[in-house]
Amino acid sequence: MSAHAVGEQPGYVAGRTLEDWNAAYAKVEAYFQALRVGNRLLLGQLVSRVLDRAMDRAQSEPETAPMELAAEEMERVVTDWFAAILEVPPEESDPLLTTRGRMALLLADMPDRWQDQFLKPAPWPTEFVTSMRESFLKAGPEFQISRMDPRPIDLGPMTTLTAWGRIGWLRMLLAWVAFAGLLVIVFSMTR
């Protein structure tokens, strides 16, 4: 029996409805499945760990929805694990750590070879750590914000018509009338 269920009214856990916690469970489970954690037992343990942390916070943050608490805790657990395994100091908060870490998980073949190591505390197998760190370096360069200045659009010959104003349109009209007249003359001569 969970410590969160003691003294609760029926249908509530940590001051929130079971439906709210079920929605939070589904969100966390979907996230871990997106990371390709396929082992049902491991998946259930990971989701429970995140939800326990969210339930601990729920008592002190009654205005925050369980799904939001679970998402924040999930992000915190995963980010802390990436920082530990990749040896990224906490003071060097890399905003792309989780993105590059997730890429490193896939490049290191975590779903097939190292699924049991995901979110596990140290010590980790040396081969896994080496694979994760090498994959993290390959996961991508440091992204830089770039700026694209708008350039004028080249409309080609169309601009010459507008540059001449009314005279250009008049010349174009005269050319089409002459062409249509030529077609009428050719038609009448062949009949």
Buried (B, 14 or more C-beta within 10 A) or exposed (E): EEEBEEEBEEEBBBBBEBEBBEBBBEBBBEBBEEBBBEEEEBBEEBBEBBBBBBBBBBEEEEEBBBBBBBBBBBEEBBBEBBBEBBEBEEEEEBEEBBBBBBBBBEBBEBBEEBBEBBBBEEEBEEEBBEBBBEBBEEBEEEEEEEEEEEEEEEEEEEEEBEEEEEEBEEEEEEEEEEEEEEEEEEEEEEE
